[in-house]
Amino acid sequence: MPKILGQEELAEREALIIKIACDIIEEEGFSGLTMDKIVAKVPYSKGSVYKLFNSTEEVMLAITNDGATTLLEFMHRARQYHGNSRARNLARAFAYHIYGQLYPVHFFCELQAISPAVREKASQRRLAHGIKILNEFKKLSKTFVADAIEDGDLTCPADHSPSRIANCSWSSEFGVTSYALAVHEDQRNIGPNARAQLETDIFWLANTYMDGLGWKPLSGSNDYKDIWQDIKKSLFADELRILALQG
């Protein structure tokens, strides 16, 4: 009689399969990921793996969902930062920045997960879970802008909304980060100089974007470098230590 697995054991199996899949992608790229390679590296039968994941496309969606959950936790930390609305939005930008560096496979899977090829093959359960996380991410992103409007630090342009401002902001940060990571063959070891340049670019981009919206206090009248350093030390010290060990 087949063993009936509990939810905890199923979750542990899924987590291991996701980790193995990420390892394969890191070594061979997205094109190198196959179900047979996953099965060969996990202590489960082929049937057991396919009961959890029906295809590599579903595995990639699971990787995205897993990473998005981590990113949400990072952003909740940023939301609790003690500074004003602009400082909290800087913390949000740094949260996205450090996530992209620590989890490059998860980060790039974001693009894979929204493609028709993935959405057509993934299970409805996992698709629904992904949509739920995405909606939570959008809702949380919106609050950073809504805080600024409520505090009087930002006047929302007539043709924009808090959601649109938030979407454009993190989309720009995704573009800068993805390019910086993609030009390096090993995204986990891009070197200290390249990491420092990427951090400088994200800091500049976030401030320039907020200045363009008239988000007060403007960077011309305030030096946000000390706040940026405090965000790093007070919110993401553990993640920065892990990143230092990686490269």
Contacts in CASP RR format, 6 or more apart in sequence:
PFRMAT RR
TARGET T0000
AUTHOR 0000-0000-0000
METHOD contacts of the structure
MODEL  1
MPKILGQEELAEREALIIKIACDIIEEEGFSGLTMDKIVAKVPYSKGSVY
KLFNSTEEVMLAITNDGATTLLEFMHRARQYHGNSRARNLARAFAYHIYG
QLYPVHFFCELQAISPAVREKASQRRLAHGIKILNEFKKLSKTFVADAIE
DGDLTCPADHSPSRIANCSWSSEFGVTSYALAVHEDQRNIGPNARAQLET
DIFWLANTYMDGLGWKPLSGSNDYKDIWQDIKKSLFADELRILALQG
5 13 0 8 1.000
10 52 0 8 1.000
13 44 0 8 1.000
13 48 0 8 1.000
13 52 0 8 1.000
14 52 0 8 1.000
14 53 0 8 1.000
14 62 0 8 1.000
15 66 0 8 1.000
16 42 0 8 1.000
17 38 0 8 1.000
17 42 0 8 1.000
17 44 0 8 1.000
17 49 0 8 1.000
17 52 0 8 1.000
17 53 0 8 1.000
17 59 0 8 1.000
17 62 0 8 1.000
18 59 0 8 1.000
18 62 0 8 1.000
18 63 0 8 1.000
18 66 0 8 1.000
20 38 0 8 1.000
20 41 0 8 1.000
20 42 0 8 1.000
21 33 0 8 1.000
21 38 0 8 1.000
21 56 0 8 1.000
21 59 0 8 1.000
21 60 0 8 1.000
21 63 0 8 1.000
22 63 0 8 1.000
22 105 0 8 1.000
22 106 0 8 1.000
23 41 0 8 1.000
24 32 0 8 1.000
24 33 0 8 1.000
24 37 0 8 1.000
24 38 0 8 1.000
24 41 0 8 1.000
25 32 0 8 1.000
25 33 0 8 1.000
25 105 0 8 1.000
26 104 0 8 1.000
26 105 0 8 1.000
26 187 0 8 1.000
26 188 0 8 1.000
30 60 0 8 1.000
30 108 0 8 1.000
30 112 0 8 1.000
33 56 0 8 1.000
33 59 0 8 1.000
33 60 0 8 1.000
34 56 0 8 1.000
35 46 0 8 1.000
35 49 0 8 1.000
35 50 0 8 1.000
35 53 0 8 1.000
35 55 0 8 1.000
35 56 0 8 1.000
35 59 0 8 1.000
38 49 0 8 1.000
38 53 0 8 1.000
38 56 0 8 1.000
38 59 0 8 1.000
39 45 0 8 1.000
39 46 0 8 1.000
39 49 0 8 1.000
42 49 0 8 1.000
53 59 0 8 1.000
53 62 0 8 1.000
54 121 0 8 1.000
54 122 0 8 1.000
54 123 0 8 1.000
55 121 0 8 1.000
55 122 0 8 1.000
57 117 0 8 1.000
57 118 0 8 1.000
57 120 0 8 1.000
57 121 0 8 1.000
57 122 0 8 1.000
58 118 0 8 1.000
58 121 0 8 1.000
58 122 0 8 1.000
58 123 0 8 1.000
58 126 0 8 1.000
60 109 0 8 1.000
60 112 0 8 1.000
60 113 0 8 1.000
60 118 0 8 1.000
61 109 0 8 1.000
61 113 0 8 1.000
61 118 0 8 1.000
61 119 0 8 1.000
61 122 0 8 1.000
61 126 0 8 1.000
61 127 0 8 1.000
61 130 0 8 1.000
62 126 0 8 1.000
63 105 0 8 1.000
63 106 0 8 1.000
63 109 0 8 1.000
64 106 0 8 1.000
64 109 0 8 1.000
64 110 0 8 1.000
64 112 0 8 1.000
64 113 0 8 1.000
64 130 0 8 1.000
65 113 0 8 1.000
65 126 0 8 1.000
65 129 0 8 1.000
65 130 0 8 1.000
65 133 0 8 1.000
66 106 0 8 1.000
67 99 0 8 1.000
67 103 0 8 1.000
67 106 0 8 1.000
67 109 0 8 1.000
68 106 0 8 1.000
68 110 0 8 1.000
68 130 0 8 1.000
68 133 0 8 1.000
68 134 0 8 1.000
68 137 0 8 1.000
69 133 0 8 1.000
70 99 0 8 1.000
70 103 0 8 1.000
70 106 0 8 1.000
71 95 0 8 1.000
71 96 0 8 1.000
71 99 0 8 1.000
71 137 0 8 1.000
72 133 0 8 1.000
72 136 0 8 1.000
72 137 0 8 1.000
72 140 0 8 1.000
74 95 0 8 1.000
74 96 0 8 1.000
74 98 0 8 1.000
74 99 0 8 1.000
74 236 0 8 1.000
74 239 0 8 1.000
75 92 0 8 1.000
75 95 0 8 1.000
75 96 0 8 1.000
75 137 0 8 1.000
75 140 0 8 1.000
75 141 0 8 1.000
76 140 0 8 1.000
77 91 0 8 1.000
77 95 0 8 1.000
77 235 0 8 1.000
77 236 0 8 1.000
78 88 0 8 1.000
78 91 0 8 1.000
78 92 0 8 1.000
78 94 0 8 1.000
78 95 0 8 1.000
78 144 0 8 1.000
78 231 0 8 1.000
78 235 0 8 1.000
79 88 0 8 1.000
79 91 0 8 1.000
79 92 0 8 1.000
79 140 0 8 1.000
79 143 0 8 1.000
79 144 0 8 1.000
81 87 0 8 1.000
81 88 0 8 1.000
81 91 0 8 1.000
81 231 0 8 1.000
81 234 0 8 1.000
81 235 0 8 1.000
83 227 0 8 1.000
84 151 0 8 1.000
84 153 0 8 1.000
84 217 0 8 1.000
85 144 0 8 1.000
85 147 0 8 1.000
85 148 0 8 1.000
85 151 0 8 1.000
85 153 0 8 1.000
85 154 0 8 1.000
85 215 0 8 1.000
86 148 0 8 1.000
86 153 0 8 1.000
86 210 0 8 1.000
86 215 0 8 1.000
86 216 0 8 1.000
86 217 0 8 1.000
86 224 0 8 1.000
87 224 0 8 1.000
87 227 0 8 1.000
87 231 0 8 1.000
88 144 0 8 1.000
88 147 0 8 1.000
89 144 0 8 1.000
89 145 0 8 1.000
89 148 0 8 1.000
89 169 0 8 1.000
89 206 0 8 1.000
89 210 0 8 1.000
89 215 0 8 1.000
90 203 0 8 1.000
90 206 0 8 1.000
90 207 0 8 1.000
90 224 0 8 1.000
90 227 0 8 1.000
90 228 0 8 1.000
90 231 0 8 1.000
91 231 0 8 1.000
91 235 0 8 1.000
92 141 0 8 1.000
92 144 0 8 1.000
92 170 0 8 1.000
93 169 0 8 1.000
93 173 0 8 1.000
93 202 0 8 1.000
93 203 0 8 1.000
93 205 0 8 1.000
93 206 0 8 1.000
94 202 0 8 1.000
94 228 0 8 1.000
94 231 0 8 1.000
94 232 0 8 1.000
94 235 0 8 1.000
94 236 0 8 1.000
95 235 0 8 1.000
95 236 0 8 1.000
96 170 0 8 1.000
96 173 0 8 1.000
96 174 0 8 1.000
96 177 0 8 1.000
96 202 0 8 1.000
97 173 0 8 1.000
97 177 0 8 1.000
97 198 0 8 1.000
97 199 0 8 1.000
97 202 0 8 1.000
98 236 0 8 1.000
98 239 0 8 1.000
98 240 0 8 1.000
98 243 0 8 1.000
99 106 0 8 1.000
99 107 0 8 1.000
100 106 0 8 1.000
100 107 0 8 1.000
100 177 0 8 1.000
100 181 0 8 1.000
101 177 0 8 1.000
101 181 0 8 1.000
101 190 0 8 1.000
101 195 0 8 1.000
101 198 0 8 1.000
101 243 0 8 1.000
102 239 0 8 1.000
102 242 0 8 1.000
102 243 0 8 1.000
102 246 0 8 1.000
104 181 0 8 1.000
104 187 0 8 1.000
104 188 0 8 1.000
105 187 0 8 1.000
107 177 0 8 1.000
107 178 0 8 1.000
107 181 0 8 1.000
108 178 0 8 1.000
108 181 0 8 1.000
108 182 0 8 1.000
108 187 0 8 1.000
110 174 0 8 1.000
111 178 0 8 1.000
112 118 0 8 1.000
113 119 0 8 1.000
113 130 0 8 1.000
119 127 0 8 1.000
138 163 0 8 1.000
138 166 0 8 1.000
138 167 0 8 1.000
141 163 0 8 1.000
141 166 0 8 1.000
141 167 0 8 1.000
141 169 0 8 1.000
141 170 0 8 1.000
142 162 0 8 1.000
142 163 0 8 1.000
142 166 0 8 1.000
144 166 0 8 1.000
145 154 0 8 1.000
145 156 0 8 1.000
145 162 0 8 1.000
145 163 0 8 1.000
145 165 0 8 1.000
145 166 0 8 1.000
146 162 0 8 1.000
148 154 0 8 1.000
148 215 0 8 1.000
149 155 0 8 1.000
149 156 0 8 1.000
149 162 0 8 1.000
152 216 0 8 1.000
153 215 0 8 1.000
153 216 0 8 1.000
153 217 0 8 1.000
154 213 0 8 1.000
154 214 0 8 1.000
154 215 0 8 1.000
154 216 0 8 1.000
155 214 0 8 1.000
156 162 0 8 1.000
156 165 0 8 1.000
157 213 0 8 1.000
165 213 0 8 1.000
168 209 0 8 1.000
169 206 0 8 1.000
169 209 0 8 1.000
172 205 0 8 1.000
172 209 0 8 1.000
173 202 0 8 1.000
173 205 0 8 1.000
173 206 0 8 1.000
176 198 0 8 1.000
176 201 0 8 1.000
176 202 0 8 1.000
176 205 0 8 1.000
177 198 0 8 1.000
177 202 0 8 1.000
180 190 0 8 1.000
180 194 0 8 1.000
180 197 0 8 1.000
180 198 0 8 1.000
180 201 0 8 1.000
181 187 0 8 1.000
181 190 0 8 1.000
184 190 0 8 1.000
184 194 0 8 1.000
188 246 0 8 1.000
188 247 0 8 1.000
189 246 0 8 1.000
189 247 0 8 1.000
190 198 0 8 1.000
191 247 0 8 1.000
192 247 0 8 1.000
195 243 0 8 1.000
203 224 0 8 1.000
203 225 0 8 1.000
203 228 0 8 1.000
207 219 0 8 1.000
207 224 0 8 1.000
208 219 0 8 1.000
210 218 0 8 1.000
210 219 0 8 1.000
211 218 0 8 1.000
211 219 0 8 1.000
211 220 0 8 1.000
232 240 0 8 1.000
END
